[in-house]
């Protein structure tokens, strides 16, 4: 199902289809397309929505260009995209002046400049630089050199091409602070500039040694989405399934929780832990898909069979060949179990799959179920053997095909109670009590 959002402009609400979400440093950028193919980008800073901008072109050296090129991009239907967006909420579009006013009310000077610089594709670059200079010189005149340096260091994380910031960061007045910022390990221990450190760690793909520092900061700021993203990205090395589970339950629907766990299942070092989560969510299709591509992981046959039973037929059809191969490998030393599980599987596959395709996939098997299928194939075009064919269909729970066979047989032998009894049982098995009762009455009226 398409992920959609609402944008509000001048009290008018418009619905847009989400295309993708990109996460870059502290920013989330969501691309959305309207009915007339107009493209908008929604900007979020940390966990908070800031503004949306109609976009016809992207400047080569803009923050938006860098984000789309170097960020982590997720599809519209990815669980993380859905965790960020609220379909019921209308995201308001504001002018640049209104946005600047709101930013000045919500953020300190460092963060305000940082967020405004994120919009350099839409706001005049000279105006952004002018604000940077004003803030920087205010601190410098007051002798607050460390704050002046911090303003530039963070601003340069968003606009690395800005010549004013580049030149001033090289000034001898700031050599002491420059040396401090180059000692990233000590800066991490002090944790004195989280905004800067988070940007640097993003570029370094969040080294394992700093993950706990970053998660603590996210927890302190109540940034649940960012915790979810970081743990999701580093899940295989962190092994923090319980924390991820807690965040999933809070931010995602059950279906999206299943999708997220399924995504992690193939790479997580302890798949049993994730499989347990999927069982609680009835995510049997995800479990079955995993087993189909990891035959060696099928230790719990009971769970494998439960997954097989729980998955709908149309979901089975997509992977029926790997499924049949997995069955042959898993139960190769237990023909009785293999017969039983194949019987269960073929009952489902026959609803949508041609009989010949199943026979071809299992051509090297000589189990009773295969003998039955081959017999079906021979009887299919024989009008004199429709009752025998109907019995096999009935045994494999293909009730519609069985009914067609028994109706044919009833036409040929109207006094024979056997096809009528099967018609009664077939309709009963389908849940059609009214039709079943019709044939039950016919049985009463036929002389024994």
Buried (B, 14 or more C-beta within 10 A) or exposed (E): EEBEBBBBBEEEEBEBBBBBBBBBBBBBBBBBBBEEEEBBBBBBBBBEBBBBBEBEEEEEEBBBBBBBEEBBBBEBEBBBBBBBBEEEEBBBBBEBEEBBEBBEEEBEBBBBBBBBBBBBBBBEBEEBBEBBBEBBEBBBEEEEBBBBBBBBBBBBBBBEEBEBBEEBBEBEEBEEBBEBBEEBEEBBEEEBBBBBBBBBBBEEEBEEEBBEBBBEBBEEEEBBBBBBBBBBBBBEEBEBBEBBBBBBEEBBEEEBBBBBBBBBBEEBEEBEBBBBBBBEBEBBBBBBBBBBEEBEBBEBEEBBBBBBEBBEBEBBBEBBEBBBBBBBEBBEEEBEBBBBBBBBBBBBBBBEBEBEEBBEBBEEBEBEBBEBBBBBBEBBEEEEBBBBBBBBBBEBBBBEBBBBBBBBBBEEEEEEBBBBBBBBBBBBEBEBEEBBEBBBEBEEEEEE
